[in-house]
Amino acid sequence: MWSYEKRLEFPVNIKQPNAKLAQVIISQYGGPDGEMGASMRYLSQRYSMPYREVAGVLTDIGVSAAKLRIKAVLSCIV
């Protein structure tokens, strides 16, 4: 069996919440024109590529874009 503990890897101490900044970050990250959408488009387009090399490049771009954006959002929050 396994147990799930909901806790953060690093402690977060928000001194002054800023709703406007949070809205901008979320829209850039997950909105229709955000980075996560672009990453998903790269990853979905790899299936229609006739050449495996091109599909590999699209996979690399999509995965690295997703990782970088997740790190950027988390660093802005902390």
ChimeraX commands (.cxc) that place a marker at each C-alpha (Angstrom):
marker #1 position 0.00,0.00,0.00 radius 0.5
marker #1 position 1.02,3.62,-0.25 radius 0.5
marker #1 position 0.19,6.76,1.66 radius 0.5
marker #1 position -0.20,10.23,0.23 radius 0.5
marker #1 position 0.98,13.27,2.14 radius 0.5
marker #1 position -0.02,16.59,0.64 radius 0.5
marker #1 position 2.95,18.82,1.41 radius 0.5
marker #1 position 5.24,21.03,-0.61 radius 0.5
marker #1 position 8.86,20.22,-1.32 radius 0.5
marker #1 position 9.88,23.70,-0.20 radius 0.5
marker #1 position 8.07,25.88,2.31 radius 0.5
marker #1 position 6.08,28.75,0.78 radius 0.5
marker #1 position 5.59,31.97,2.70 radius 0.5
marker #1 position 3.45,34.50,0.84 radius 0.5
marker #1 position 3.75,37.86,2.55 radius 0.5
marker #1 position 1.49,39.90,0.24 radius 0.5
marker #1 position -0.90,38.09,-2.11 radius 0.5
marker #1 position -1.18,39.74,-5.51 radius 0.5
marker #1 position -4.25,38.59,-7.42 radius 0.5
marker #1 position -3.41,40.55,-10.58 radius 0.5
marker #1 position 0.06,38.99,-10.83 radius 0.5
marker #1 position -1.38,35.54,-10.20 radius 0.5
marker #1 position -3.92,36.08,-12.98 radius 0.5
marker #1 position -1.18,37.09,-15.45 radius 0.5
marker #1 position 1.00,34.10,-14.52 radius 0.5
marker #1 position -1.86,31.63,-14.86 radius 0.5
marker #1 position -2.99,33.09,-18.20 radius 0.5
marker #1 position 0.54,32.89,-19.62 radius 0.5
marker #1 position 0.99,29.40,-18.31 radius 0.5
marker #1 position -2.31,27.70,-19.00 radius 0.5
marker #1 position -4.37,29.98,-21.21 radius 0.5
marker #1 position -5.23,29.17,-24.82 radius 0.5
marker #1 position -2.20,31.12,-26.05 radius 0.5
marker #1 position -0.06,30.15,-23.08 radius 0.5
marker #1 position 3.10,28.12,-22.96 radius 0.5
marker #1 position 1.41,24.92,-21.86 radius 0.5
marker #1 position -0.86,25.09,-24.92 radius 0.5
marker #1 position 2.16,25.55,-27.17 radius 0.5
marker #1 position 3.89,22.62,-25.53 radius 0.5
marker #1 position 0.83,20.42,-26.05 radius 0.5
marker #1 position 0.65,21.46,-29.72 radius 0.5
marker #1 position 4.28,20.43,-30.24 radius 0.5
marker #1 position 3.63,17.10,-28.56 radius 0.5
marker #1 position 0.44,16.40,-30.53 radius 0.5
marker #1 position 1.99,17.37,-33.89 radius 0.5
marker #1 position 4.74,14.80,-33.51 radius 0.5
marker #1 position 2.27,12.02,-34.33 radius 0.5
marker #1 position 1.59,13.37,-37.81 radius 0.5
marker #1 position 5.26,13.74,-38.81 radius 0.5
marker #1 position 6.39,11.31,-41.51 radius 0.5
marker #1 position 10.02,11.39,-40.35 radius 0.5
marker #1 position 11.02,10.03,-36.97 radius 0.5
marker #1 position 13.81,12.61,-36.60 radius 0.5
marker #1 position 11.32,15.47,-36.88 radius 0.5
marker #1 position 8.98,13.73,-34.44 radius 0.5
marker #1 position 11.89,13.44,-32.00 radius 0.5
marker #1 position 12.66,17.14,-32.30 radius 0.5
marker #1 position 9.02,18.08,-31.66 radius 0.5
marker #1 position 8.98,15.78,-28.63 radius 0.5
marker #1 position 12.13,17.39,-27.24 radius 0.5
marker #1 position 10.79,20.91,-27.78 radius 0.5
marker #1 position 7.42,20.11,-26.22 radius 0.5
marker #1 position 8.86,18.39,-23.17 radius 0.5
marker #1 position 11.51,21.04,-22.52 radius 0.5
marker #1 position 9.00,23.86,-22.95 radius 0.5
marker #1 position 6.67,22.24,-20.44 radius 0.5
marker #1 position 9.47,21.73,-17.91 radius 0.5
marker #1 position 10.80,25.27,-18.26 radius 0.5
marker #1 position 7.36,26.83,-17.88 radius 0.5
marker #1 position 6.53,24.79,-14.81 radius 0.5
marker #1 position 9.82,25.87,-13.21 radius 0.5
marker #1 position 9.23,29.50,-14.16 radius 0.5
marker #1 position 5.76,29.55,-12.65 radius 0.5
marker #1 position 6.92,27.91,-9.46 radius 0.5
marker #1 position 9.85,30.31,-9.11 radius 0.5
marker #1 position 7.51,33.30,-9.53 radius 0.5
marker #1 position 5.19,31.99,-6.85 radius 0.5
marker #1 position 7.98,31.42,-4.35 radius 0.5
marker link #1:1,2 radius 0.2
marker link #1:2,3 radius 0.2
marker link #1:3,4 radius 0.2
marker link #1:4,5 radius 0.2
marker link #1:5,6 radius 0.2
marker link #1:6,7 radius 0.2
marker link #1:7,8 radius 0.2
marker link #1:8,9 radius 0.2
marker link #1:9,10 radius 0.2
marker link #1:10,11 radius 0.2
marker link #1:11,12 radius 0.2
marker link #1:12,13 radius 0.2
marker link #1:13,14 radius 0.2
marker link #1:14,15 radius 0.2
marker link #1:15,16 radius 0.2
marker link #1:16,17 radius 0.2
marker link #1:17,18 radius 0.2
marker link #1:18,19 radius 0.2
marker link #1:19,20 radius 0.2
marker link #1:20,21 radius 0.2
marker link #1:21,22 radius 0.2
marker link #1:22,23 radius 0.2
marker link #1:23,24 radius 0.2
marker link #1:24,25 radius 0.2
marker link #1:25,26 radius 0.2
marker link #1:26,27 radius 0.2
marker link #1:27,28 radius 0.2
marker link #1:28,29 radius 0.2
marker link #1:29,30 radius 0.2
marker link #1:30,31 radius 0.2
marker link #1:31,32 radius 0.2
marker link #1:32,33 radius 0.2
marker link #1:33,34 radius 0.2
marker link #1:34,35 radius 0.2
marker link #1:35,36 radius 0.2
marker link #1:36,37 radius 0.2
marker link #1:37,38 radius 0.2
marker link #1:38,39 radius 0.2
marker link #1:39,40 radius 0.2
marker link #1:40,41 radius 0.2
marker link #1:41,42 radius 0.2
marker link #1:42,43 radius 0.2
marker link #1:43,44 radius 0.2
marker link #1:44,45 radius 0.2
marker link #1:45,46 radius 0.2
marker link #1:46,47 radius 0.2
marker link #1:47,48 radius 0.2
marker link #1:48,49 radius 0.2
marker link #1:49,50 radius 0.2
marker link #1:50,51 radius 0.2
marker link #1:51,52 radius 0.2
marker link #1:52,53 radius 0.2
marker link #1:53,54 radius 0.2
marker link #1:54,55 radius 0.2
marker link #1:55,56 radius 0.2
marker link #1:56,57 radius 0.2
marker link #1:57,58 radius 0.2
marker link #1:58,59 radius 0.2
marker link #1:59,60 radius 0.2
marker link #1:60,61 radius 0.2
marker link #1:61,62 radius 0.2
marker link #1:62,63 radius 0.2
marker link #1:63,64 radius 0.2
marker link #1:64,65 radius 0.2
marker link #1:65,66 radius 0.2
marker link #1:66,67 radius 0.2
marker link #1:67,68 radius 0.2
marker link #1:68,69 radius 0.2
marker link #1:69,70 radius 0.2
marker link #1:70,71 radius 0.2
marker link #1:71,72 radius 0.2
marker link #1:72,73 radius 0.2
marker link #1:73,74 radius 0.2
marker link #1:74,75 radius 0.2
marker link #1:75,76 radius 0.2
marker link #1:76,77 radius 0.2
marker link #1:77,78 radius 0.2
view
